[in-house]
Amino acid sequence: MPHPAVERGNHVSRRRSPGEHVPFDRPPPEYAHRRLNPAERARHASYRGARVPTSVGPPPVDRDAEVDERGLGETLGPLRAVVPDPGELGEEPSGGGGARATPPRTGGHGTGTAPGDLKPPDSIAPGPLMPIRVPTEARSESVFPAPLKGRVEVHRFPSRVLEGNPWDDPIERDLPVYVPPSGVTEGRPLLLLLSGYTGAGWMHFLRPRYLTDSIVGRLDRLIRTGDASEAVLVAPDCLTTLGGSQYLNSTASGRYEDYVMTEVLPWVHERYRTGPTAVLGTSSGGYGAMVLALRHPDALRALGSNAGDAYFEYSYLPEFPRAFREIRAAGGPEALLRQLLSAPVSAFGPANPKVQALEHMGYASAYSPIESEPGRFDLPFDLETGELRTEVWSRWLAWDPVRMVRTERYRDALRRLAYVYADGGTRDEYGLDIGARIFAAEARRQGIKVDFQEFDGVHSDGGPRYDVMIPRLLAALGHPAPGARRASV
């Protein structure tokens, strides 16, 4: 395990005292052959300006600092021998008779150079220059995002179907809508963008981080460059107290399928007079795209899933032992939720197993709610032994898109779609590239065409895939890119 970094540059020292680290040139003679502990430092506080440490406990930790695996670093400065010169102790130099030989003083890491022999930087002759040119001509909009050519309209949208939801989550939420550069929305295709777990629609409209891009920014650029036709985009907020709804109706969390399909979508169609609709998303948003398209093929004409949850045996089941351990360590599900919901967390995903345990409780609220007890849900593993509870797990599997397309109802629904897209990164931490592959294979066995794509990337690398997905979805809705129209003439 690497040693924690200390807030002094990007290096750490393996030696740390419980008190504040106080550097000094040389220890008192009586401690010449070893380093001092904190109590000894305090007793010799007057020696060479050292001071009594006033803090108790370890120094502040910078967990983002780079770790020096050797345990050496700039925080200690150049290492020096701890044995003083014999003359300083009133001893004569010895070649090793009965007294311990004195090692030479060093000014660096074993260089044998005395501190007085070190040259200041100004006295060092400069070497040949190695100028490095920054290729600014290669700079993309991921460095300095271009302003949107289209515009964003944010509506405050009240919901009736979310009224009285068991967790008292907000019933009035922001509903952002992207309008294309021409300002014309009538007859334009509509993209229904669903967010991943812990995400909300408005997050896609924020300024992206350095060297990244937002989906809204990608759509705007595709339209501006003629690589996609004009379209309207809406991104609903389906966040819950546990981080997500999977876009399903649940007695535990609320009626989020109805919220999207019976409230948001009809309102946007009426307000903007939009044309046919495609649904798309990443991770839990990709799952929502698959499930809502299977359940509402009349309203949603095409679907695009980037690393959507599928084949639950690979995407969920391997995470159950870790979730079980975290829940047990916290003292139970409610105790863990109290910890996580009361203060901000430092990380998501595999880096924070507690948050992953929360995610699985969120999935359980969607897949295995207890209908007789609103607001409550059942976990698919025993809280005492960790054993898989097959009766609950089977309820989860019923919502797996792979199993859904094996049933006649959803198989027929999938056939009615104009276009089905599914992809995944070949290094996805949750195996969702394999889930997409299995989903596509199952659909193809039923005689349904699926545009399945794989790419080299992890779970969070799907952003660039929208440059592929969006133009194909819009073309399937009868709105090919201007360049594609010109090429076909």
Secondary structure, 3 states (H helix, E strand, C coil): CCCCCECCCCCCCCCCCCCCCCCCCCCCHHHCCCCCCHHHHHHCCCHHHCCCCCCCCCCCECCCCCCCCCCCCCCCCCCCCCCCCHHHHCCCCCCCCCCCCCCCCCCCCCCCCCHHHCCCHHHCCCCCCCCCCCCHHHCCCCCCCCCCCCEEEEEEEECCCCCCCCCCCCCEEEEEEEECCCCCCCCCCEEEEECCCCCCHHHHHCCCCCCCCCHHHHHHHHHHCCCCCCCEEECCCCCCCCCCCCCCEECCCEEHHHHHHHHHHHHHHHHHCCCCEEEEEECHHHHHHHHHHHHCCCCCCEEEEECCCCCHHHHCHHHHHHHHHHHHHHCCHHHHHHHHHCCCCCCCHHHCHHHHHHHHHHHHHHHCECCCCCCCECCCECCCCCCECHHHHHHHHCCCHHHHCCCHHHHHHHHCCCEEEEEEECCCCCCHHHHHHHHHHHHHHCCCCCEEEEECCCHHHCHHHHHHHHHHHHHHCCCCCHHHHHHHC
